[in-house]
Amino acid sequence: MWTASSRMCSRTFESKTSTLTALSHDIYFWYMSTPTPTEQIRQMRLRRGLTQAELARRAGLSWIYIAKLEGGDRLSPSLPALERIAKALGAKVRIKLTA
């Protein structure tokens, strides 16, 4: 969500990956939320000009699996599936645990 605030008004703008907060008329701060793994897959697929079906073929997975993953119907893909998708996209899987 993007939020713009000033002494005169307050506005909210929707976005899946960004938040904009205006602290005054002149100074703006952007807060980028980290995209989920499924959002990252979709973004990378689109940047590479691949369809869901093409990505699925390259990863050796079904098209419906990729569609459900990107659509949020499949929330916890297996690590082997993520590795196959990453390889098909020319990327690597990185796991980060935080407390």
Sequence and secondary structure as in RCSB ss.txt:
>XXXX:A:sequence
MWTASSRMCSRTFESKTSTLTALSHDIYFWYMSTPTPTEQIRQMRLRRGLTQAELARRAGLSWIYIAKLEGGDRL
SPSLPALERIAKALGAKVRIKLTA
>XXXX:A:secstr
 EEEE SS EEEE  SSEEEEESSSS EEEEE    HHHHHHHHHHHTT  HHHHHHHHT  HHHHHHHHHTS  
   HHHHHHHHHHHT         
